[in-house]
């Protein structure tokens, strides 16, 4: 499946949920804000939303530091 992530085209196996995508990308879901097709998702929805070819995602990762 073809997805756009932070403006870059990527190919992934199907089927894939938002949570599975984050795990595949080795990201910690609790540290990520996901915008899917211009809608910001809450973390409790990541496992229940299946991605489709052509979806556009913006992933923002929160990191600690000072």
PDB file of N, H, CA, C and O in Angstrom:
ATOM      1  N   UNK A   1       0.840  -1.164   0.000  1.00  0.00           N
ATOM      2  CA  UNK A   1       0.000   0.000   0.000  1.00  0.00           C
ATOM      3  C   UNK A   1       0.888   1.231   0.000  1.00  0.00           C
ATOM      4  O   UNK A   1       1.948   1.251   0.624  1.00  0.00           O
ATOM      5  N   UNK A   2       0.438   2.252  -0.709  1.00  0.00           N
ATOM      6  H   UNK A   2      -0.423   2.235  -1.216  1.00  0.00           H
ATOM      7  CA  UNK A   2       1.181   3.498  -0.834  1.00  0.00           C
ATOM      8  C   UNK A   2       0.633   4.506   0.176  1.00  0.00           C
ATOM      9  O   UNK A   2      -0.565   4.791   0.186  1.00  0.00           O
ATOM     10  N   UNK A   3       1.520   5.048   1.034  1.00  0.00           N
ATOM     11  H   UNK A   3       2.493   4.817   1.026  1.00  0.00           H
ATOM     12  CA  UNK A   3       1.149   6.065   2.011  1.00  0.00           C
ATOM     13  C   UNK A   3       2.093   7.257   1.877  1.00  0.00           C
ATOM     14  O   UNK A   3       3.246   7.110   1.472  1.00  0.00           O
ATOM     15  N   UNK A   4       1.591   8.424   2.221  1.00  0.00           N
ATOM     16  H   UNK A   4       0.655   8.543   2.550  1.00  0.00           H
ATOM     17  CA  UNK A   4       2.428   9.614   2.307  1.00  0.00           C
ATOM     18  C   UNK A   4       2.617   9.915   3.793  1.00  0.00           C
ATOM     19  O   UNK A   4       1.647  10.157   4.512  1.00  0.00           O
ATOM     20  N   UNK A   5       3.867   9.899   4.246  1.00  0.00           N
ATOM     21  H   UNK A   5       4.655   9.703   3.662  1.00  0.00           H
ATOM     22  CA  UNK A   5       4.172  10.156   5.653  1.00  0.00           C
ATOM     23  C   UNK A   5       5.102  11.354   5.734  1.00  0.00           C
ATOM     24  O   UNK A   5       6.224  11.327   5.229  1.00  0.00           O
ATOM     25  N   UNK A   6       4.615  12.403   6.379  1.00  0.00           N
ATOM     26  H   UNK A   6       3.703  12.425   6.789  1.00  0.00           H
ATOM     27  CA  UNK A   6       5.366  13.652   6.500  1.00  0.00           C
ATOM     28  C   UNK A   6       5.891  14.117   5.143  1.00  0.00           C
ATOM     29  O   UNK A   6       7.023  14.586   5.021  1.00  0.00           O
ATOM     30  N   UNK A   7       5.036  13.974   4.124  1.00  0.00           N
ATOM     31  H   UNK A   7       4.117  13.593   4.222  1.00  0.00           H
ATOM     32  CA  UNK A   7       5.362  14.449   2.785  1.00  0.00           C
ATOM     33  C   UNK A   7       6.193  13.510   1.936  1.00  0.00           C
ATOM     34  O   UNK A   7       6.511  13.839   0.793  1.00  0.00           O
ATOM     35  N   UNK A   8       6.558  12.340   2.467  1.00  0.00           N
ATOM     36  H   UNK A   8       6.299  12.073   3.396  1.00  0.00           H
ATOM     37  CA  UNK A   8       7.358  11.380   1.706  1.00  0.00           C
ATOM     38  C   UNK A   8       6.517  10.163   1.350  1.00  0.00           C
ATOM     39  O   UNK A   8       5.795   9.630   2.193  1.00  0.00           O
ATOM     40  N   UNK A   9       6.611   9.723   0.095  1.00  0.00           N
ATOM     41  H   UNK A   9       7.197  10.156  -0.590  1.00  0.00           H
ATOM     42  CA  UNK A   9       5.896   8.525  -0.349  1.00  0.00           C
ATOM     43  C   UNK A   9       6.606   7.283   0.148  1.00  0.00           C
ATOM     44  O   UNK A   9       7.825   7.157   0.035  1.00  0.00           O
ATOM     45  N   UNK A  10       5.820   6.365   0.703  1.00  0.00           N
ATOM     46  H   UNK A  10       4.830   6.468   0.795  1.00  0.00           H
ATOM     47  CA  UNK A  10       6.382   5.107   1.221  1.00  0.00           C
ATOM     48  C   UNK A  10       5.448   3.969   0.838  1.00  0.00           C
ATOM     49  O   UNK A  10       4.248   4.173   0.650  1.00  0.00           O
ATOM     50  N   UNK A  11       6.005   2.773   0.723  1.00  0.00           N
ATOM     51  H   UNK A  11       6.979   2.607   0.876  1.00  0.00           H
ATOM     52  CA  UNK A  11       5.225   1.561   0.451  1.00  0.00           C
ATOM     53  C   UNK A  11       5.241   0.664   1.685  1.00  0.00           C
ATOM     54  O   UNK A  11       6.277   0.501   2.328  1.00  0.00           O
ATOM     55  N   UNK A  12       4.088   0.084   2.010  1.00  0.00           N
ATOM     56  H   UNK A  12       3.246   0.217   1.487  1.00  0.00           H
ATOM     57  CA  UNK A  12       3.938  -0.787   3.175  1.00  0.00           C
ATOM     58  C   UNK A  12       3.074  -1.979   2.801  1.00  0.00           C
ATOM     59  O   UNK A  12       2.306  -1.918   1.841  1.00  0.00           O
ATOM     60  N   UNK A  13       3.200  -3.079   3.569  1.00  0.00           N
ATOM     61  H   UNK A  13       3.824  -3.129   4.348  1.00  0.00           H
ATOM     62  CA  UNK A  13       2.330  -4.236   3.342  1.00  0.00           C
ATOM     63  C   UNK A  13       0.910  -3.924   3.810  1.00  0.00           C
ATOM     64  O   UNK A  13       0.709  -3.092   4.695  1.00  0.00           O
ATOM     65  N   UNK A  14      -0.056  -4.587   3.218  1.00  0.00           N
ATOM     66  H   UNK A  14       0.107  -5.263   2.499  1.00  0.00           H
ATOM     67  CA  UNK A  14      -1.454  -4.449   3.639  1.00  0.00           C
ATOM     68  C   UNK A  14      -1.854  -5.687   4.398  1.00  0.00           C
ATOM     69  O   UNK A  14      -1.192  -6.709   4.219  1.00  0.00           O
ATOM     70  N   UNK A  15      -2.848  -5.692   5.206  1.00  0.00           N
ATOM     71  H   UNK A  15      -3.386  -4.862   5.352  1.00  0.00           H
ATOM     72  CA  UNK A  15      -3.520  -4.541   5.812  1.00  0.00           C
ATOM     73  C   UNK A  15      -2.675  -3.996   6.955  1.00  0.00           C
ATOM     74  O   UNK A  15      -1.813  -4.693   7.489  1.00  0.00           O
ATOM     75  N   UNK A  16      -2.927  -2.750   7.324  1.00  0.00           N
ATOM     76  H   UNK A  16      -3.628  -2.184   6.891  1.00  0.00           H
ATOM     77  CA  UNK A  16      -2.118  -2.080   8.338  1.00  0.00           C
ATOM     78  C   UNK A  16      -2.989  -1.065   9.074  1.00  0.00           C
ATOM     79  O   UNK A  16      -3.670  -0.243   8.459  1.00  0.00           O
ATOM     80  N   UNK A  17      -2.951  -1.142  10.408  1.00  0.00           N
ATOM     81  H   UNK A  17      -2.398  -1.809  10.907  1.00  0.00           H
ATOM     82  CA  UNK A  17      -3.627  -0.127  11.213  1.00  0.00           C
ATOM     83  C   UNK A  17      -2.614   0.971  11.552  1.00  0.00           C
ATOM     84  O   UNK A  17      -1.414   0.814  11.324  1.00  0.00           O
ATOM     85  N   UNK A  18      -3.106   2.065  12.088  1.00  0.00           N
ATOM     86  H   UNK A  18      -4.080   2.193  12.273  1.00  0.00           H
ATOM     87  CA  UNK A  18      -2.209   3.137  12.501  1.00  0.00           C
ATOM     88  C   UNK A  18      -1.225   2.612  13.544  1.00  0.00           C
ATOM     89  O   UNK A  18      -0.031   2.903  13.468  1.00  0.00           O
ATOM     90  N   UNK A  19      -1.709   1.845  14.511  1.00  0.00           N
ATOM     91  H   UNK A  19      -2.679   1.608  14.573  1.00  0.00           H
ATOM     92  CA  UNK A  19      -0.824   1.294  15.540  1.00  0.00           C
ATOM     93  C   UNK A  19       0.227   0.375  14.926  1.00  0.00           C
ATOM     94  O   UNK A  19       1.398   0.458  15.296  1.00  0.00           O
ATOM     95  N   UNK A  20      -0.154  -0.487  14.009  1.00  0.00           N
ATOM     96  H   UNK A  20      -1.105  -0.555  13.708  1.00  0.00           H
ATOM     97  CA  UNK A  20       0.806  -1.379  13.357  1.00  0.00           C
ATOM     98  C   UNK A  20       1.846  -0.588  12.575  1.00  0.00           C
ATOM     99  O   UNK A  20       3.017  -0.967  12.545  1.00  0.00           O
ATOM    100  N   UNK A  21       1.434   0.502  11.948  1.00  0.00           N
ATOM    101  H   UNK A  21       0.483   0.810  11.973  1.00  0.00           H
ATOM    102  CA  UNK A  21       2.383   1.349  11.225  1.00  0.00           C
ATOM    103  C   UNK A  21       3.422   1.929  12.181  1.00  0.00           C
ATOM    104  O   UNK A  21       4.618   1.916  11.887  1.00  0.00           O
ATOM    105  N   UNK A  22       2.967   2.436  13.320  1.00  0.00           N
ATOM    106  H   UNK A  22       1.996   2.446  13.558  1.00  0.00           H
ATOM    107  CA  UNK A  22       3.907   3.008  14.288  1.00  0.00           C
ATOM    108  C   UNK A  22       4.893   1.963  14.784  1.00  0.00           C
ATOM    109  O   UNK A  22       6.083   2.248  14.916  1.00  0.00           O
ATOM    110  N   UNK A  23       4.414   0.764  15.059  1.00  0.00           N
ATOM    111  H   UNK A  23       3.447   0.533  14.952  1.00  0.00           H
ATOM    112  CA  UNK A  23       5.294  -0.321  15.498  1.00  0.00           C
ATOM    113  C   UNK A  23       6.279  -0.677  14.377  1.00  0.00           C
ATOM    114  O   UNK A  23       7.469  -0.865  14.628  1.00  0.00           O
ATOM    115  N   UNK A  24       5.775  -0.769  13.138  1.00  0.00           N
ATOM    116  H   UNK A  24       4.808  -0.617  12.934  1.00  0.00           H
ATOM    117  CA  UNK A  24       6.612  -1.071  11.985  1.00  0.00           C
ATOM    118  C   UNK A  24       7.729  -0.036  11.836  1.00  0.00           C
ATOM    119  O   UNK A  24       8.856  -0.379  11.479  1.00  0.00           O
ATOM    120  N   UNK A  25       7.411   1.227  12.111  1.00  0.00           N
ATOM    121  H   UNK A  25       6.495   1.505  12.401  1.00  0.00           H
ATOM    122  CA  UNK A  25       8.388   2.307  12.001  1.00  0.00           C
ATOM    123  C   UNK A  25       9.251   2.449  13.257  1.00  0.00           C
ATOM    124  O   UNK A  25      10.091   3.345  13.347  1.00  0.00           O
ATOM    125  N   UNK A  26       9.029   1.546  14.232  1.00  0.00           N
ATOM    126  H   UNK A  26       8.346   0.819  14.158  1.00  0.00           H
ATOM    127  CA  UNK A  26       9.769   1.527  15.491  1.00  0.00           C
ATOM    128  C   UNK A  26       9.604   2.829  16.276  1.00  0.00           C
ATOM    129  O   UNK A  26      10.556   3.352  16.855  1.00  0.00           O
ATOM    130  N   UNK A  27       8.372   3.334  16.279  1.00  0.00           N
ATOM    131  H   UNK A  27       7.598   2.909  15.809  1.00  0.00           H
ATOM    132  CA  UNK A  27       8.028   4.530  17.043  1.00  0.00           C
ATOM    133  C   UNK A  27       7.227   4.125  18.267  1.00  0.00           C
ATOM    134  O   UNK A  27       6.520   3.117  18.244  1.00  0.00           O
ATOM    135  N   UNK A  28       7.331   4.896  19.324  1.00  0.00           N
ATOM    136  H   UNK A  28       7.905   5.715  19.343  1.00  0.00           H
ATOM    137  CA  UNK A  28       6.593   4.622  20.553  1.00  0.00           C
ATOM    138  C   UNK A  28       5.258   5.343  20.463  1.00  0.00           C
ATOM    139  O   UNK A  28       5.220   6.573  20.499  1.00  0.00           O
ATOM    140  N   UNK A  29       4.152   4.595  20.345  1.00  0.00           N
ATOM    141  H   UNK A  29       4.183   3.596  20.316  1.00  0.00           H
ATOM    142  CA  UNK A  29       2.844   5.214  20.125  1.00  0.00           C
ATOM    143  C   UNK A  29       2.478   6.287  21.143  1.00  0.00           C
ATOM    144  O   UNK A  29       1.807   7.258  20.792  1.00  0.00           O
ATOM    145  N   UNK A  30       2.897   6.137  22.377  1.00  0.00           N
ATOM    146  H   UNK A  30       3.442   5.348  22.662  1.00  0.00           H
ATOM    147  CA  UNK A  30       2.568   7.114  23.410  1.00  0.00           C
ATOM    148  C   UNK A  30       3.267   8.458  23.191  1.00  0.00           C
ATOM    149  O   UNK A  30       2.875   9.464  23.783  1.00  0.00           O
ATOM    150  N   UNK A  31       4.294   8.478  22.348  1.00  0.00           N
ATOM    151  H   UNK A  31       4.612   7.660  21.868  1.00  0.00           H
ATOM    152  CA  UNK A  31       5.048   9.701  22.083  1.00  0.00           C
ATOM    153  C   UNK A  31       4.685  10.343  20.750  1.00  0.00           C
ATOM    154  O   UNK A  31       5.288  11.343  20.361  1.00  0.00           O
ATOM    155  N   UNK A  32       3.713   9.781  20.051  1.00  0.00           N
ATOM    156  H   UNK A  32       3.223   8.969  20.367  1.00  0.00           H
ATOM    157  CA  UNK A  32       3.407  10.220  18.698  1.00  0.00           C
ATOM    158  C   UNK A  32       2.008  10.822  18.619  1.00  0.00           C
ATOM    159  O   UNK A  32       1.051  10.293  19.185  1.00  0.00           O
ATOM    160  N   UNK A  33       1.913  11.931  17.911  1.00  0.00           N
ATOM    161  H   UNK A  33       2.690  12.361  17.451  1.00  0.00           H
ATOM    162  CA  UNK A  33       0.615  12.476  17.520  1.00  0.00           C
ATOM    163  C   UNK A  33       0.470  12.168  16.038  1.00  0.00           C
ATOM    164  O   UNK A  33       1.378  12.424  15.247  1.00  0.00           O
ATOM    165  N   UNK A  34      -0.686  11.614  15.671  1.00  0.00           N
ATOM    166  H   UNK A  34      -1.423  11.406  16.314  1.00  0.00           H
ATOM    167  CA  UNK A  34      -0.930  11.218  14.290  1.00  0.00           C
ATOM    168  C   UNK A  34      -2.047  12.075  13.708  1.00  0.00           C
ATOM    169  O   UNK A  34      -3.125  12.205  14.289  1.00  0.00           O
ATOM    170  N   UNK A  35      -1.761  12.653  12.548  1.00  0.00           N
ATOM    171  H   UNK A  35      -0.886  12.547  12.076  1.00  0.00           H
ATOM    172  CA  UNK A  35      -2.788  13.325  11.760  1.00  0.00           C
ATOM    173  C   UNK A  35      -2.995  12.473  10.519  1.00  0.00           C
ATOM    174  O   UNK A  35      -2.059  12.255   9.749  1.00  0.00           O
ATOM    175  N   UNK A  36      -4.205  11.995  10.323  1.00  0.00           N
ATOM    176  H   UNK A  36      -4.965  12.172  10.949  1.00  0.00           H
ATOM    177  CA  UNK A  36      -4.541  11.145   9.180  1.00  0.00           C
ATOM    178  C   UNK A  36      -5.530  11.892   8.305  1.00  0.00           C
ATOM    179  O   UNK A  36      -6.648  12.189   8.728  1.00  0.00           O
ATOM    180  N   UNK A  37      -5.114  12.193   7.086  1.00  0.00           N
ATOM    181  H   UNK A  37      -4.207  11.952   6.743  1.00  0.00           H
ATOM    182  CA  UNK A  37      -5.974  12.903   6.143  1.00  0.00           C
ATOM    183  C   UNK A  37      -6.584  14.156   6.774  1.00  0.00           C
ATOM    184  O   UNK A  37      -7.779  14.421   6.644  1.00  0.00           O
ATOM    185  N   UNK A  38      -5.728  14.920   7.462  1.00  0.00           N
ATOM    186  H   UNK A  38      -4.757  14.705   7.567  1.00  0.00           H
ATOM    187  CA  UNK A  38      -6.061  16.212   8.076  1.00  0.00           C
ATOM    188  C   UNK A  38      -6.923  16.104   9.328  1.00  0.00           C
ATOM    189  O   UNK A  38      -7.487  17.101   9.778  1.00  0.00           O
ATOM    190  N   UNK A  39      -7.032  14.895   9.898  1.00  0.00           N
ATOM    191  H   UNK A  39      -6.573  14.085   9.532  1.00  0.00           H
ATOM    192  CA  UNK A  39      -7.754  14.696  11.158  1.00  0.00           C
ATOM    193  C   UNK A  39      -6.772  14.204  12.209  1.00  0.00           C
ATOM    194  O   UNK A  39      -6.079  13.208  12.001  1.00  0.00           O
ATOM    195  N   UNK A  40      -6.713  14.903  13.335  1.00  0.00           N
ATOM    196  H   UNK A  40      -7.277  15.712  13.504  1.00  0.00           H
ATOM    197  CA  UNK A  40      -5.838  14.469  14.424  1.00  0.00           C
ATOM    198  C   UNK A  40      -6.524  13.328  15.166  1.00  0.00           C
ATOM    199  O   UNK A  40      -7.684  13.439  15.562  1.00  0.00           O
ATOM    200  N   UNK A  41      -5.795  12.235  15.349  1.00  0.00           N
ATOM    201  H   UNK A  41      -4.852  12.145  15.027  1.00  0.00           H
ATOM    202  CA  UNK A  41      -6.334  11.046  16.010  1.00  0.00           C
ATOM    203  C   UNK A  41      -5.913  11.013  17.471  1.00  0.00           C
ATOM    204  O   UNK A  41      -4.815  11.443  17.824  1.00  0.00           O
ATOM    205  N   UNK A  42      -6.792  10.501  18.308  1.00  0.00           N
ATOM    206  H   UNK A  42      -7.684  10.152  18.021  1.00  0.00           H
ATOM    207  CA  UNK A  42      -6.406  10.237  19.687  1.00  0.00           C
ATOM    208  C   UNK A  42      -5.756   8.857  19.734  1.00  0.00           C
ATOM    209  O   UNK A  42      -6.090   7.979  18.938  1.00  0.00           O
ATOM    210  N   UNK A  43      -4.833   8.672  20.665  1.00  0.00           N
ATOM    211  H   UNK A  43      -4.562   9.385  21.311  1.00  0.00           H
ATOM    212  CA  UNK A  43      -4.056   7.429  20.740  1.00  0.00           C
ATOM    213  C   UNK A  43      -4.936   6.197  20.931  1.00  0.00           C
ATOM    214  O   UNK A  43      -4.578   5.110  20.480  1.00  0.00           O
ATOM    215  N   UNK A  44      -6.076   6.350  21.590  1.00  0.00           N
ATOM    216  H   UNK A  44      -6.368   7.234  21.956  1.00  0.00           H
ATOM    217  CA  UNK A  44      -6.948   5.192  21.806  1.00  0.00           C
ATOM    218  C   UNK A  44      -7.600   4.693  20.514  1.00  0.00           C
ATOM    219  O   UNK A  44      -8.213   3.626  20.512  1.00  0.00           O
ATOM    220  N   UNK A  45      -7.480   5.439  19.424  1.00  0.00           N
ATOM    221  H   UNK A  45      -6.981   6.306  19.426  1.00  0.00           H
ATOM    222  CA  UNK A  45      -8.060   5.023  18.137  1.00  0.00           C
ATOM    223  C   UNK A  45      -7.043   4.361  17.212  1.00  0.00           C
ATOM    224  O   UNK A  45      -7.432   3.791  16.192  1.00  0.00           O
ATOM    225  N   UNK A  46      -5.749   4.421  17.540  1.00  0.00           N
ATOM    226  H   UNK A  46      -5.433   4.884  18.368  1.00  0.00           H
ATOM    227  CA  UNK A  46      -4.706   3.928  16.642  1.00  0.00           C
ATOM    228  C   UNK A  46      -4.923   2.476  16.214  1.00  0.00           C
ATOM    229  O   UNK A  46      -4.727   2.144  15.045  1.00  0.00           O
ATOM    230  N   UNK A  47      -5.319   1.620  17.134  1.00  0.00           N
ATOM    231  H   UNK A  47      -5.478   1.890  18.084  1.00  0.00           H
ATOM    232  CA  UNK A  47      -5.464   0.189  16.821  1.00  0.00           C
ATOM    233  C   UNK A  47      -6.693  -0.105  15.975  1.00  0.00           C
ATOM    234  O   UNK A  47      -6.746  -1.137  15.307  1.00  0.00           O
ATOM    235  N   UNK A  48      -7.671   0.772  15.991  1.00  0.00           N
ATOM    236  H   UNK A  48      -7.629   1.611  16.533  1.00  0.00           H
ATOM    237  CA  UNK A  48      -8.926   0.501  15.297  1.00  0.00           C
ATOM    238  C   UNK A  48      -9.066   1.136  13.930  1.00  0.00           C
ATOM    239  O   UNK A  48     -10.085   0.948  13.265  1.00  0.00           O
ATOM    240  N   UNK A  49      -8.068   1.880  13.499  1.00  0.00           N
ATOM    241  H   UNK A  49      -7.240   2.033  14.039  1.00  0.00           H
ATOM    242  CA  UNK A  49      -8.175   2.562  12.213  1.00  0.00           C
ATOM    243  C   UNK A  49      -7.270   1.887  11.197  1.00  0.00           C
ATOM    244  O   UNK A  49      -6.049   1.864  11.352  1.00  0.00           O
ATOM    245  N   UNK A  50      -7.882   1.339  10.156  1.00  0.00           N
ATOM    246  H   UNK A  50      -8.874   1.358  10.030  1.00  0.00           H
ATOM    247  CA  UNK A  50      -7.134   0.696   9.076  1.00  0.00           C
ATOM    248  C   UNK A  50      -6.734   1.739   8.041  1.00  0.00           C
ATOM    249  O   UNK A  50      -7.532   2.591   7.650  1.00  0.00           O
ATOM    250  N   UNK A  51      -5.499   1.652   7.615  1.00  0.00           N
ATOM    251  H   UNK A  51      -4.851   0.959   7.932  1.00  0.00           H
ATOM    252  CA  UNK A  51      -4.993   2.575   6.602  1.00  0.00           C
ATOM    253  C   UNK A  51      -5.337   2.068   5.211  1.00  0.00           C
ATOM    254  O   UNK A  51      -5.466   0.866   4.983  1.00  0.00           O
ATOM    255  N   UNK A  52      -5.485   3.011   4.287  1.00  0.00           N
ATOM    256  H   UNK A  52      -5.381   3.988   4.472  1.00  0.00           H
ATOM    257  CA  UNK A  52      -5.817   2.705   2.903  1.00  0.00           C
ATOM    258  C   UNK A  52      -4.768   3.336   1.987  1.00  0.00           C
ATOM    259  O   UNK A  52      -4.156   4.346   2.337  1.00  0.00           O
ATOM    260  N   UNK A  53      -4.567   2.736   0.819  1.00  0.00           N
ATOM    261  H   UNK A  53      -5.064   1.916   0.535  1.00  0.00           H
ATOM    262  CA  UNK A  53      -3.661   3.316  -0.162  1.00  0.00           C
ATOM    263  C   UNK A  53      -4.059   4.758  -0.434  1.00  0.00           C
ATOM    264  O   UNK A  53      -5.234   5.064  -0.633  1.00  0.00           O
ATOM    265  N   UNK A  54      -3.069   5.636  -0.440  1.00  0.00           N
ATOM    266  H   UNK A  54      -2.114   5.388  -0.278  1.00  0.00           H
ATOM    267  CA  UNK A  54      -3.308   7.043  -0.711  1.00  0.00           C
ATOM    268  C   UNK A  54      -3.496   7.895   0.526  1.00  0.00           C
ATOM    269  O   UNK A  54      -3.567   9.120   0.423  1.00  0.00           O
ATOM    270  N   UNK A  55      -3.580   7.268   1.713  1.00  0.00           N
ATOM    271  H   UNK A  55      -3.522   6.273   1.797  1.00  0.00           H
ATOM    272  CA  UNK A  55      -3.723   8.043   2.944  1.00  0.00           C
ATOM    273  C   UNK A  55      -2.502   8.933   3.153  1.00  0.00           C
ATOM    274  O   UNK A  55      -1.379   8.578   2.797  1.00  0.00           O
ATOM    275  N   UNK A  56      -2.759  10.105   3.744  1.00  0.00           N
ATOM    276  H   UNK A  56      -3.672  10.394   4.033  1.00  0.00           H
ATOM    277  CA  UNK A  56      -1.688  11.044   4.052  1.00  0.00           C
ATOM    278  C   UNK A  56      -1.607  11.193   5.562  1.00  0.00           C
ATOM    279  O   UNK A  56      -2.584  11.538   6.226  1.00  0.00           O
ATOM    280  N   UNK A  57      -0.412  10.922   6.089  1.00  0.00           N
ATOM    281  H   UNK A  57       0.382  10.641   5.550  1.00  0.00           H
ATOM    282  CA  UNK A  57      -0.198  11.006   7.534  1.00  0.00           C
ATOM    283  C   UNK A  57       0.888  12.019   7.847  1.00  0.00           C
ATOM    284  O   UNK A  57       1.860  12.178   7.109  1.00  0.00           O
ATOM    285  N   UNK A  58       0.691  12.689   8.956  1.00  0.00           N
ATOM    286  H   UNK A  58      -0.098  12.560   9.557  1.00  0.00           H
ATOM    287  CA  UNK A  58       1.732  13.516   9.556  1.00  0.00           C
ATOM    288  C   UNK A  58       1.987  12.927  10.927  1.00  0.00           C
ATOM    289  O   UNK A  58       1.058  12.784  11.723  1.00  0.00           O
ATOM    290  N   UNK A  59       3.225  12.587  11.214  1.00  0.00           N
ATOM    291  H   UNK A  59       3.979  12.703  10.568  1.00  0.00           H
ATOM    292  CA  UNK A  59       3.600  12.003  12.496  1.00  0.00           C
ATOM    293  C   UNK A  59       4.504  12.989  13.225  1.00  0.00           C
ATOM    294  O   UNK A  59       5.527  13.422  12.695  1.00  0.00           O
ATOM    295  N   UNK A  60       4.116  13.333  14.433  1.00  0.00           N
ATOM    296  H   UNK A  60       3.285  12.981  14.864  1.00  0.00           H
ATOM    297  CA  UNK A  60       4.886  14.256  15.261  1.00  0.00           C
ATOM    298  C   UNK A  60       5.290  13.526  16.519  1.00  0.00           C
ATOM    299  O   UNK A  60       4.439  13.004  17.239  1.00  0.00           O
ATOM    300  N   UNK A  61       6.592  13.484  16.793  1.00  0.00           N
ATOM    301  H   UNK A  61       7.283  13.908  16.208  1.00  0.00           H
ATOM    302  CA  UNK A  61       7.094  12.764  17.959  1.00  0.00           C
ATOM    303  C   UNK A  61       7.527  13.756  19.025  1.00  0.00           C
ATOM    304  O   UNK A  61       8.273  14.698  18.757  1.00  0.00           O
ATOM    305  N   UNK A  62       7.042  13.523  20.244  1.00  0.00           N
ATOM    306  H   UNK A  62       6.436  12.758  20.461  1.00  0.00           H
ATOM    307  CA  UNK A  62       7.442  14.326  21.391  1.00  0.00           C
ATOM    308  C   UNK A  62       8.693  13.713  22.002  1.00  0.00           C
ATOM    309  O   UNK A  62       8.743  12.507  22.244  1.00  0.00           O
ATOM    310  N   UNK A  63       9.692  14.533  22.250  1.00  0.00           N
ATOM    311  H   UNK A  63       9.651  15.513  22.054  1.00  0.00           H
ATOM    312  CA  UNK A  63      10.931  14.078  22.880  1.00  0.00           C
ATOM    313  C   UNK A  63      11.217  14.951  24.089  1.00  0.00           C
ATOM    314  O   UNK A  63      10.903  16.141  24.107  1.00  0.00           O
ATOM    315  N   UNK A  64      11.821  14.335  25.103  1.00  0.00           N
ATOM    316  H   UNK A  64      12.077  13.368  25.088  1.00  0.00           H
ATOM    317  CA  UNK A  64      12.186  15.071  26.296  1.00  0.00           C
ATOM    318  C   UNK A  64      13.530  15.754  26.126  1.00  0.00           C
ATOM    319  O   UNK A  64      14.306  15.430  25.227  1.00  0.00           O
ATOM    320  N   UNK A  65      13.773  16.659  26.966  1.00  0.00           N
ATOM    321  H   UNK A  65      13.142  16.923  27.696  1.00  0.00           H
ATOM    322  CA  UNK A  65      15.062  17.358  26.914  1.00  0.00           C
ATOM    323  C   UNK A  65      14.934  18.706  27.574  1.00  0.00           C
ATOM    324  O   UNK A  65      13.854  19.105  28.010  1.00  0.00           O
ATOM    325  N   UNK A  66      16.013  19.379  27.639  1.00  0.00           N
ATOM    326  H   UNK A  66      16.890  19.054  27.284  1.00  0.00           H
ATOM    327  CA  UNK A  66      15.935  20.685  28.269  1.00  0.00           C
ATOM    328  C   UNK A  66      17.035  21.596  27.873  1.00  0.00           C
ATOM    329  O   UNK A  66      17.090  22.736  28.334  1.00  0.00           O
TER     330      UNK A  66
END
